[in-house]
Amino acid sequence: MSNDSAPYNILMIYPRFNAESFWNYPEACELVGARYPAAPLGLITVAALLPADWAIRLVDRNTEELRDEDIAWADLVMTGGMITQQPDTLDLIRRAHGMGKPVVVGGPDPTSSPHVYDSADFKVLGEAEGVMGEFVEAWTGGRRSGVFTAPKFQIDVTTTPVPRFDLLRRENYLYVGLQFSRGCPFTCEFCDIIELYGRVPRAKTTAQVLAELEALYALGYRGHVDFVDDNLIGNKKRVKAFLAELRAWQESHGFPFEFSTEASINLAEDAELLALLKQANFFLIFIGIESPDPDTLIATKKRQNTRRDMVDSVHKIYSYGMAVTAGFIVGFDSEKSSVADAMADFIEAAAIPVCMVGLLYALPNTQLTRRLEREGRLHPGHDIMSTGDQCSGGLNFDTLRPLRDVLGDYRRILLRIYDPAAYADRINRLVAMLDRSGRPPDLPEGDNRRKAASVETVRKTFGDVPELRDVFWPTFLNCAKVNPAALRYVVMLMAMYLHLGPYSRYVIGTIDRRLEELDREAQAERRLRYKSSLLTRV
């Protein structure tokens, strides 16, 4: 039943990500009193597109419980997200329907695999700005089901409103996100971004993004802000103009925010762009490296990574005071038998502590998936996610290399890079290269990360784990001595190991079980062939 003052009560639910995931790192969250890394930017952007007189509640299943009272309050439930949120999204639809509430789903996974969500009353597919008005008109006109599809790659993001940051319990998150642009100019075969948002990056105006930062600032938020762009530098001319204004805004507000983002490796060859990112107070860049093998990069259409020395490129980014996290993939068709040592050697040489090494997953609606389907190699139910993520649930297709070899290589990489001594050594070498000069001397008041670099925090975090304390305590002391300006980042990287170490062992356990299953299947097949040969002789 609606409030007297609002035509409709809208319950927005951000589905739970699978608990066993690389991206959770709860220990790093606990270090600063947060409950989950990232806030749900997509839902609060959709909220801003709804009529201003509608009453809206947001429940993030990753940080809080969804109560029956919340569902009972609602006239309409809105939910959806990524493929790793799929199981919980489907559960939410069932739960809402059990209480007689209609459900709208949207987001990347419903857009890529709408058939999976046929149980929902409404599907809003594609970029919400292009279709939300049509949905609102239909709902207020009395329709209670339907599919609304936005035109692809045509949405003018300069019309996107400021997200409803006020709906967030900001203290629950390590960081809050915002977006500068959508789309990426590259053609990586395995990527769904170019299928969802196109190859021509569409950017907001500088005034728009600064208005979003002003909104966060006015709400009292201080700290880490992530630009969620899939490639912030997809349009270098536009982003350079924006970064110059962002630097001035930061200076005029006393540098209330530190920024992170995702960018392609060609960032390293543009000194002007690196300097602008440094001056605007970016501290972390995620880069999709995928593989150190040029043949694999060419085969998967990631040629941009073959045109430069990637180790030197990572080190160049370090020299501007920005740390790098990176993504790697095992399972490409073109891989050689030496992929395990080559990838681990690259990670060590580049000194990248946090590496997302996953098994290739054929995402719905990508060039890769379409090719595998043509070749008859795609597994049934390839777009259904049950548990885990691409680390424990990848390879949803028949590999060209023997599956046992691919899994064995993956296991070897994880063992090497998430050995605690190897992880600490990469941090130590990062400390020697990370030039934090020319940065604000301290984090602003109100930034929860201020407490993260203290000796007491390190003792509390590692004191009860002797095998880690003995490895990471010297790392902390080394940073305090040679690069104290990097100390809070080093402490966070160390804290992330409390998740990454156990998680890597969990994934290795799942790989071991898959290997055992393959061995049992091979043994059963040998027995069958042996029996068949006996019958033939008879």
C-alpha positions as CSV (number, residue, x, y, z in Angstrom):
1,M,0.0,0.0,0.0
2,S,1.4,3.4,-1.0
3,N,2.2,6.2,1.5
4,D,-0.4,8.9,1.7
5,S,2.2,11.4,0.4
6,A,3.5,9.2,-2.4
7,P,1.7,7.6,-5.4
8,Y,3.9,4.5,-5.2
9,N,6.3,2.8,-2.8
10,I,9.3,1.4,-4.7
11,L,11.6,-1.1,-3.0
12,M,15.0,-1.4,-4.8
13,I,16.9,-4.5,-3.8
14,Y,20.6,-5.0,-4.8
15,P,21.0,-8.8,-5.0
16,R,23.7,-10.6,-3.1
17,F,26.9,-11.5,-4.9
18,N,28.0,-15.1,-4.5
19,A,29.7,-15.3,-1.1
20,E,32.8,-17.1,-2.4
21,S,34.2,-14.4,-4.7
22,F,37.5,-12.8,-5.4
23,W,35.9,-9.3,-5.1
24,N,34.5,-9.5,-1.6
25,Y,37.6,-9.0,0.6
26,P,35.6,-8.6,3.9
27,E,38.8,-8.3,6.0
28,A,39.8,-5.1,4.2
29,C,36.3,-3.8,4.7
30,E,36.5,-4.5,8.4
31,L,39.7,-2.6,8.7
32,V,37.8,0.6,8.1
33,G,34.4,-0.4,9.6
34,A,32.8,-1.1,6.2
35,R,30.6,-4.1,5.3
36,Y,31.1,-4.4,1.5
37,P,33.5,-2.9,-1.1
38,A,31.2,-1.2,-3.6
39,A,28.0,0.7,-3.4
40,P,25.2,-0.1,-5.9
41,L,25.6,2.8,-8.4
42,G,23.3,1.3,-11.0
43,L,20.3,1.2,-8.7
44,I,20.7,4.6,-7.3
45,T,21.0,6.0,-10.9
46,V,17.7,4.3,-11.8
47,A,16.2,5.7,-8.6
48,A,17.1,9.2,-9.9
49,L,15.2,8.5,-13.1
50,L,12.0,7.7,-11.3
51,P,9.3,10.4,-10.6
52,A,10.4,12.6,-7.7
53,D,7.1,12.0,-5.8
54,W,7.6,8.2,-5.6
55,A,8.8,6.8,-2.3
56,I,12.0,4.8,-2.6
57,R,13.8,2.4,-0.2
58,L,17.1,0.7,-1.0
59,V,18.1,-2.6,0.5
60,D,21.6,-3.9,-0.4
61,R,21.6,-7.7,0.3
62,N,25.4,-7.6,0.6
63,T,25.3,-5.3,3.7
64,E,21.9,-5.9,5.3
65,E,19.0,-8.3,5.6
66,L,15.9,-8.0,3.5
67,R,12.9,-8.1,5.8
68,D,9.4,-9.2,5.0
69,E,8.2,-5.8,6.2
70,D,10.3,-4.1,3.5
71,I,8.6,-6.2,0.8
72,A,5.1,-5.7,2.4
73,W,5.7,-1.9,2.2
74,A,6.3,-1.9,-1.5
75,D,3.9,-1.5,-4.4
76,L,6.7,-2.6,-6.8
77,V,10.1,-4.3,-6.4
78,M,13.0,-3.4,-8.6
79,T,16.1,-5.5,-8.8
80,G,18.7,-7.0,-11.1
81,G,22.5,-6.9,-11.7
82,M,25.4,-8.9,-13.0
83,I,25.7,-12.6,-13.8
84,T,27.3,-13.4,-10.4
85,Q,24.1,-11.9,-8.8
86,Q,21.8,-14.1,-10.8
87,P,21.0,-16.8,-8.2
88,D,20.0,-14.2,-5.6
89,T,18.0,-12.2,-8.2
90,L,16.0,-15.2,-9.1
91,D,15.4,-16.0,-5.4
92,L,14.3,-12.4,-4.8
93,I,11.7,-12.7,-7.6
94,R,10.3,-15.8,-6.0
95,R,10.2,-14.2,-2.6
96,A,8.5,-11.0,-3.8
97,H,5.9,-13.0,-5.8
98,G,5.3,-15.1,-2.7
99,M,4.1,-11.9,-1.0
100,G,2.1,-10.8,-4.0
101,K,4.4,-8.1,-5.2
102,P,5.3,-7.4,-8.9
103,V,8.9,-7.3,-9.8
104,V,11.0,-5.4,-12.4
105,V,14.4,-6.7,-13.4
106,G,17.2,-4.9,-15.3
107,G,20.9,-4.6,-15.5
108,P,23.7,-6.3,-17.5
109,D,22.6,-9.9,-16.9
110,P,18.9,-9.5,-17.7
111,T,19.9,-7.5,-20.7
112,S,22.3,-10.2,-22.0
113,S,20.1,-13.2,-20.9
114,P,16.5,-12.0,-20.7
115,H,15.1,-15.5,-21.0
116,V,16.7,-16.4,-17.6
117,Y,14.4,-13.8,-16.0
118,D,11.1,-14.7,-17.6
119,S,9.5,-15.1,-14.2
120,A,9.8,-11.3,-13.6
121,D,6.7,-9.2,-14.3
122,F,8.7,-6.5,-16.1
123,K,12.1,-6.6,-17.9
124,V,13.8,-3.2,-18.4
125,L,16.7,-4.1,-20.8
126,G,19.6,-1.9,-21.9
127,E,20.6,1.5,-20.6
128,A,17.8,2.7,-18.2
129,E,17.9,6.3,-19.4
130,G,16.6,5.2,-22.8
131,V,13.5,3.3,-21.5
132,M,12.7,4.2,-17.9
133,G,10.2,6.9,-19.0
134,E,8.3,4.4,-21.2
135,F,8.2,2.0,-18.2
136,V,6.9,4.6,-15.8
137,E,4.2,5.7,-18.3
138,A,3.1,2.0,-18.7
139,W,3.1,1.4,-14.9
140,T,1.1,4.5,-14.1
141,G,-1.2,3.7,-16.9
142,G,-2.1,0.4,-15.3
143,R,0.1,-2.2,-17.1
144,R,1.4,-4.9,-14.8
145,S,3.8,-6.7,-17.1
146,G,5.9,-6.0,-20.2
147,V,9.4,-5.8,-21.7
148,F,11.0,-2.4,-22.3
149,T,14.1,-2.3,-24.4
150,A,16.4,0.7,-24.8
151,P,18.0,1.4,-28.2
152,K,21.6,0.2,-28.2
153,F,24.5,2.6,-28.0
154,Q,22.3,5.7,-28.5
155,I,21.7,6.9,-25.0
156,D,22.8,10.5,-24.4
157,V,24.6,10.2,-21.1
158,T,24.7,14.0,-20.7
159,T,21.0,13.7,-19.7
160,T,21.8,11.2,-16.9
161,P,20.7,12.7,-13.5
162,V,22.8,12.8,-10.4
163,P,22.5,9.4,-8.7
164,R,20.5,9.2,-5.5
165,F,23.6,9.0,-3.2
166,D,21.2,9.9,-0.3
167,L,19.7,6.4,-0.5
168,L,23.1,4.8,0.5
169,R,24.3,4.0,3.9
170,R,27.7,5.3,2.9
171,E,29.4,4.0,6.0
172,N,28.7,0.4,4.8
173,Y,31.1,0.7,1.8
174,L,34.8,0.9,1.2
175,Y,34.1,3.3,-1.7
176,V,31.3,4.9,-3.7
177,G,31.2,4.9,-7.5
178,L,30.4,7.3,-10.2
179,Q,30.7,7.2,-13.9
180,F,32.3,9.5,-16.5
181,S,31.8,7.5,-19.7
182,R,30.3,4.3,-21.2
183,G,31.8,2.2,-23.9
184,C,35.3,1.1,-24.9
185,P,37.1,1.5,-28.3
186,F,38.7,-1.9,-28.3
187,T,37.3,-5.3,-29.5
188,C,38.3,-7.9,-26.9
189,E,36.6,-11.1,-28.0
190,F,35.6,-12.2,-24.4
191,C,34.2,-8.8,-23.3
192,D,30.5,-7.9,-23.0
193,I,31.1,-4.2,-22.5
194,I,31.2,-3.4,-26.2
195,E,28.0,-5.5,-26.7
196,L,26.2,-3.6,-23.9
197,Y,27.5,-0.1,-24.4
198,G,29.3,0.0,-27.8
199,R,32.7,0.9,-29.0
200,V,32.3,4.7,-29.1
201,P,32.8,6.0,-25.6
202,R,30.0,8.4,-24.6
203,A,31.0,10.8,-21.9
204,K,29.1,13.0,-19.4
205,T,29.9,16.7,-19.3
206,T,32.5,17.9,-16.8
207,A,29.7,19.9,-15.1
208,Q,27.7,16.8,-14.6
209,V,30.4,14.8,-12.9
210,L,31.4,17.7,-10.7
211,A,27.8,18.0,-9.7
212,E,27.9,14.4,-8.6
213,L,31.0,15.0,-6.6
214,E,29.4,18.1,-5.1
215,A,26.4,16.0,-4.1
216,L,28.7,13.4,-2.3
217,Y,30.6,16.3,-0.7
218,A,27.4,17.9,0.6
219,L,26.3,14.6,2.1
220,G,29.5,14.6,4.2
221,Y,31.2,11.8,2.3
222,R,35.0,11.8,2.3
223,G,37.4,9.2,0.9
224,H,37.6,6.7,-1.9
225,V,35.6,7.3,-5.1
226,D,35.8,4.8,-7.9
227,F,35.1,5.8,-11.5
228,V,33.4,2.7,-12.7
229,D,34.1,3.3,-16.4
230,D,35.2,0.1,-18.2
231,N,38.0,2.2,-19.7
232,L,38.2,5.8,-18.4
233,I,40.7,6.7,-21.1
234,G,38.6,5.4,-24.0
235,N,38.2,9.1,-25.2
236,K,41.5,10.7,-24.2
237,K,40.7,14.2,-25.4
238,R,37.5,14.3,-23.3
239,V,39.0,12.8,-20.2
240,K,42.0,15.1,-20.3
241,A,39.7,18.1,-20.4
242,F,37.7,16.7,-17.5
243,L,40.8,15.8,-15.4
244,A,42.1,19.4,-15.5
245,E,38.8,20.6,-14.1
246,L,38.7,17.8,-11.6
247,R,42.1,18.8,-10.2
248,A,40.9,22.4,-9.7
249,W,37.7,21.2,-8.0
250,Q,39.8,19.0,-5.7
251,E,42.1,21.8,-4.8
252,S,39.2,24.2,-4.1
253,H,37.6,21.6,-1.8
254,G,40.7,20.5,0.1
255,F,41.1,17.2,-1.8
256,P,38.2,15.4,-0.1
257,F,38.4,12.4,-2.5
258,E,40.9,9.8,-3.7
259,F,40.1,8.1,-7.0
260,S,40.4,4.7,-8.6
261,T,39.4,3.5,-12.0
262,E,39.9,1.0,-14.8
263,A,42.0,1.8,-17.9
264,S,43.8,0.2,-20.7
265,I,47.5,-0.4,-20.6
266,N,48.2,2.3,-23.2
267,L,47.7,4.8,-20.4
268,A,51.4,4.3,-19.6
269,E,52.6,5.8,-22.9
270,D,50.8,9.2,-22.2
271,A,52.8,11.2,-19.8
272,E,50.3,14.1,-19.9
273,L,47.4,11.8,-19.0
274,L,49.4,10.2,-16.2
275,A,50.3,13.6,-14.8
276,L,46.6,14.7,-14.9
277,L,45.5,11.6,-13.0
278,K,48.2,12.2,-10.4
279,Q,47.2,15.8,-10.0
280,A,43.6,14.9,-9.6
281,N,44.5,12.4,-6.8
282,F,44.0,9.0,-8.5
283,F,45.8,6.3,-6.5
284,L,44.7,3.0,-8.1
285,I,44.2,1.7,-11.6
286,F,42.8,-1.7,-12.6
287,I,44.2,-2.9,-15.9
288,G,43.1,-5.9,-17.9
289,I,46.4,-7.6,-18.9
290,E,44.8,-11.0,-19.5
291,S,48.0,-12.8,-20.7
292,P,51.7,-12.2,-21.1
293,D,51.6,-14.2,-24.4
294,P,51.4,-12.0,-27.5
295,D,49.9,-14.7,-29.7
296,T,47.1,-15.2,-27.1
297,L,46.4,-11.4,-27.0
298,I,46.2,-11.2,-30.8
299,A,43.9,-14.3,-31.0
300,T,41.5,-12.8,-28.4
301,K,41.6,-9.4,-30.2
302,K,43.5,-7.6,-27.4
303,R,46.2,-6.2,-29.7
304,Q,46.6,-3.0,-27.7
305,N,48.5,-5.1,-25.1
306,T,51.1,-6.3,-27.7
307,R,52.3,-2.9,-28.7
308,R,54.4,-2.1,-25.6
309,D,56.4,-3.7,-22.8
310,M,53.7,-4.4,-20.2
311,V,56.0,-4.8,-17.3
312,D,57.6,-1.4,-18.0
313,S,54.2,0.1,-18.5
314,V,53.1,-1.0,-15.0
315,H,56.2,0.4,-13.5
316,K,55.7,3.7,-15.3
317,I,52.2,4.0,-13.7
318,Y,53.9,3.3,-10.3
319,S,56.3,6.2,-11.0
320,Y,53.3,8.5,-11.0
321,G,52.1,7.3,-7.5
322,M,49.3,5.0,-8.7
323,A,49.2,1.4,-7.7
324,V,48.0,-1.2,-10.2
325,T,45.7,-4.2,-9.8
326,A,45.3,-6.4,-12.8
327,G,43.1,-9.1,-14.4
328,F,44.5,-12.3,-16.0
329,I,42.7,-15.1,-17.7
330,V,43.6,-18.8,-18.1
331,G,41.9,-21.0,-20.7
332,F,42.3,-19.2,-24.1
333,D,42.4,-21.4,-27.2
334,S,45.9,-20.2,-28.2
335,E,47.6,-20.9,-24.8
336,K,50.8,-22.8,-24.7
337,S,51.8,-25.4,-22.2
338,S,54.1,-22.9,-20.5
339,V,51.3,-20.5,-19.6
340,A,51.5,-21.1,-15.8
341,D,55.1,-20.1,-15.3
342,A,55.0,-17.4,-17.9
343,M,52.0,-15.7,-16.2
344,A,53.3,-16.1,-12.7
345,D,56.7,-14.8,-13.8
346,F,55.1,-11.8,-15.4
347,I,53.1,-11.0,-12.2
348,E,56.3,-11.2,-10.2
349,A,58.3,-9.0,-12.6
350,A,55.6,-6.4,-12.7
351,A,55.3,-6.4,-8.9
352,I,51.4,-6.4,-8.9
353,P,50.3,-7.6,-5.5
354,V,46.5,-8.0,-6.2
355,C,45.9,-10.0,-9.4
356,M,42.5,-11.3,-10.4
357,V,43.5,-14.5,-12.2
358,G,40.3,-16.3,-13.4
359,L,39.3,-19.1,-15.7
360,L,37.9,-17.9,-19.1
361,Y,34.1,-17.7,-18.8
362,A,32.1,-17.3,-22.0
363,L,29.8,-14.5,-21.0
364,P,26.4,-14.3,-22.7
365,N,26.2,-12.2,-25.9
366,T,29.9,-11.8,-26.6
367,Q,32.0,-12.6,-29.7
368,L,33.5,-15.4,-27.9
369,T,30.2,-17.0,-27.0
370,R,28.9,-16.7,-30.5
371,R,32.1,-18.3,-31.9
372,L,32.0,-21.2,-29.4
373,E,28.4,-21.8,-30.2
374,R,29.2,-22.0,-34.0
375,E,31.9,-24.4,-33.2
376,G,29.6,-26.6,-31.0
377,R,31.8,-26.1,-28.0
378,L,29.5,-24.1,-25.7
379,H,28.1,-26.1,-22.7
380,P,24.3,-26.3,-22.2
381,G,23.2,-23.7,-19.6
382,H,26.3,-21.6,-20.2
383,D,24.5,-18.5,-19.1
384,I,23.3,-20.0,-15.8
385,M,25.4,-19.1,-12.8
386,S,25.0,-21.4,-9.8
387,T,27.8,-20.6,-7.3
388,G,31.2,-19.0,-7.2
389,D,32.6,-16.7,-9.9
390,Q,35.0,-17.1,-12.9
391,C,37.7,-18.4,-10.5
392,S,35.8,-21.5,-9.4
393,G,33.1,-21.7,-12.1
394,G,34.9,-20.8,-15.3
395,L,35.4,-22.8,-18.5
396,N,31.8,-23.2,-19.5
397,F,32.9,-24.6,-22.9
398,D,35.1,-27.3,-24.3
399,T,38.7,-26.2,-24.2
400,L,41.1,-26.9,-27.1
401,R,43.9,-27.9,-24.7
402,P,43.1,-30.8,-22.4
403,L,41.0,-29.5,-19.6
404,R,43.2,-31.2,-17.1
405,D,46.2,-29.2,-18.4
406,V,44.3,-25.9,-18.2
407,L,43.2,-26.5,-14.6
408,G,46.6,-27.7,-13.6
409,D,48.2,-24.5,-15.0
410,Y,45.6,-22.4,-13.2
411,R,46.3,-24.2,-9.9
412,R,50.0,-23.6,-10.3
413,I,49.6,-19.9,-10.9
414,L,47.4,-19.4,-7.8
415,L,49.9,-21.4,-5.6
416,R,52.8,-19.2,-6.8
417,I,51.3,-15.8,-6.6
418,Y,49.3,-16.1,-3.4
419,D,52.1,-17.7,-1.4
420,P,52.3,-15.2,1.4
421,A,56.1,-14.6,1.0
422,A,55.7,-14.0,-2.8
423,Y,52.8,-11.6,-2.1
424,A,54.8,-9.7,0.5
425,D,57.8,-9.5,-1.8
426,R,55.6,-7.9,-4.6
427,I,54.4,-5.3,-2.0
428,N,58.0,-4.6,-1.1
429,R,59.0,-4.0,-4.7
430,L,56.0,-1.9,-5.2
431,V,57.0,0.2,-2.3
432,A,60.3,0.9,-3.9
433,M,58.6,2.2,-7.1
434,L,55.5,3.9,-5.9
435,D,56.3,7.7,-6.0
436,R,53.8,9.4,-3.7
437,S,55.5,12.8,-3.9
438,G,53.3,15.8,-4.8
439,R,50.2,14.4,-3.1
440,P,48.1,15.8,-0.3
441,P,50.0,15.0,3.0
442,D,47.1,13.2,4.7
443,L,43.6,12.0,4.1
444,P,40.7,14.4,5.0
445,E,38.8,14.4,8.2
446,G,35.9,11.9,7.9
447,D,37.8,9.5,5.7
448,N,37.5,6.1,7.5
449,R,40.9,5.0,6.0
450,R,42.8,7.5,8.2
451,K,43.1,4.8,10.9
452,A,44.3,2.0,8.6
453,A,48.0,2.7,8.6
454,S,48.7,2.6,12.4
455,V,51.0,0.2,14.1
456,E,48.2,-0.9,16.3
457,T,46.0,-1.7,13.3
458,V,48.7,-3.9,11.9
459,R,49.3,-5.7,15.2
460,K,45.5,-6.2,15.7
461,T,45.1,-7.5,12.1
462,F,48.0,-9.9,12.0
463,G,48.8,-10.6,15.7
464,D,46.8,-13.7,15.9
465,V,48.2,-15.2,12.7
466,P,51.9,-15.9,13.4
467,E,52.7,-17.2,9.9
468,L,51.4,-14.0,8.3
469,R,52.7,-11.7,11.1
470,D,56.2,-12.9,10.5
471,V,55.9,-12.2,6.7
472,F,53.9,-8.9,6.7
473,W,55.4,-7.2,9.8
474,P,58.8,-6.7,8.1
475,T,56.9,-5.4,5.0
476,F,55.1,-2.8,7.1
477,L,58.4,-1.7,8.7
478,N,60.1,-1.6,5.3
479,C,57.4,0.8,4.0
480,A,57.5,2.9,7.1
481,K,61.2,3.3,6.6
482,V,61.6,3.8,2.8
483,N,58.2,5.1,1.7
484,P,56.0,6.3,4.6
485,A,53.7,8.1,2.2
486,A,52.6,4.7,0.8
487,L,51.9,3.2,4.2
488,R,48.1,3.2,4.2
489,Y,48.0,1.6,0.8
490,V,50.4,-1.1,1.9
491,V,48.4,-1.8,5.0
492,M,45.3,-2.2,2.8
493,L,47.1,-4.5,0.5
494,M,48.3,-6.6,3.4
495,A,44.7,-6.7,4.8
496,M,43.4,-7.9,1.4
497,Y,45.7,-10.9,1.7
498,L,43.5,-12.1,4.7
499,H,40.8,-12.6,2.0
500,L,43.0,-13.5,-1.0
501,G,45.1,-16.1,0.7
502,P,42.2,-18.2,2.0
503,Y,40.2,-17.5,-1.2
504,S,43.0,-18.8,-3.4
505,R,43.2,-21.9,-1.3
506,Y,39.4,-22.3,-1.6
507,V,39.6,-22.1,-5.4
508,I,42.5,-24.5,-5.4
509,G,40.3,-26.9,-3.5
510,T,37.6,-26.6,-6.1
511,I,40.1,-27.2,-8.9
512,D,41.4,-30.2,-7.1
513,R,37.9,-31.6,-6.9
514,R,37.5,-31.0,-10.6
515,L,40.8,-32.7,-11.3
516,E,39.7,-35.7,-9.2
517,E,36.5,-35.9,-11.1
518,L,38.3,-35.8,-14.5
519,D,40.6,-38.6,-13.2
520,R,37.5,-40.7,-12.3
521,E,35.9,-40.1,-15.6
522,A,39.2,-41.1,-17.4
523,Q,39.5,-44.2,-15.3
524,A,35.9,-45.2,-16.1
525,E,36.5,-44.6,-19.8
526,R,39.6,-46.8,-19.7
527,R,37.7,-49.6,-18.0
528,L,34.9,-49.3,-20.6
529,R,37.4,-49.5,-23.5
530,Y,39.1,-52.5,-21.8
531,K,35.7,-54.3,-21.5
532,S,34.9,-53.4,-25.1
533,S,38.2,-54.8,-26.3
534,L,37.6,-58.1,-24.4
535,L,34.2,-58.4,-26.0
536,T,35.7,-57.8,-29.4
537,R,38.2,-60.5,-28.9
538,V,35.5,-63.0,-27.9
